[in-house]
């Protein structure tokens, strides 16, 4: 069974042929529609399905990215080197790496004989499985964070299985069954795969295996990051951008956006707009600058948009607001 599957998985894919022909880059359009490299489940998981798989793309560097699903990487043969939230991991044959939605990952080039299987899994796939896991388990915490959208939890679990041959064989058998079931391409097979995945998770969670994991960002760090965003907007409101702030803090823009939405109920753009309108209102009340000058001073180039948003927030036009508050 293994030899047959290795032959199938070793085949050079069309994407790899393009890479080997000289374009030694990942073709991002295959993975996302966004400017930031956030891999989208809709690009990889078929409609009405909750799980899919494919071999990892070899022969090239896979740049820093995040994803909007849970990813499980199984090292079927050889090894791959991963950098997750700036921490290096060597994934060796038989080992498993489980990544949460808040993981920021990059992967160094893999050789022809390095066969890693990427499983793309929507969080809801684990709804039923979640109930069978012991609550006093790191696996439980990891899935709870994934299902709830908690960004302060572990971003990855790394199961170091290589020195446990009996468990390694059991896991290989389960993984092979999942691969064959997914390849069968029937939507009903999601139910079968849930059972296989349940067995896999129980095997991993109940065995005394070495597990590496991280809390990607502590609650204190979350608080500090949120304060930094608000301070940045307060100082740079005229020309502030999420991409600039993300670059300064060396954080993924998607990660920052999720934090803001979770803890303030506003995204970056909405917070920035509020600050600009507050500054405009202050200038209207405390200076004699013309409205057009104020509009330019706070960074609005579209006057009709400014007038519309100002009235939405304060219930008055800028001119009438000045009359009432001068």
Secondary structure by P-SEA (a helix, b strand, c coil): caaaaaaaaacccaaaaaaaaccccccccccccccccbbbccccccccccccccccccccccccccccbbbbbbccccbbbbbcccbbbbbcccbbbbbccccccccccccccbbbbbbbbccccaaaaaaacccccaaaaaaaaaaacccccccbbbbcccccaaaaaaaaaaaaaaaaaaacccccaaaaaaaaaaaaaaaaaaccccccccccccaaaaaaaaaaaaaaaaaccccccaaaaaaaacccaaaaaaaaaacccccaaaaaaaaaaaaaaaaaacccccaaaaaaaaccccaaaaaaaaaaaccccaaaaaaacc
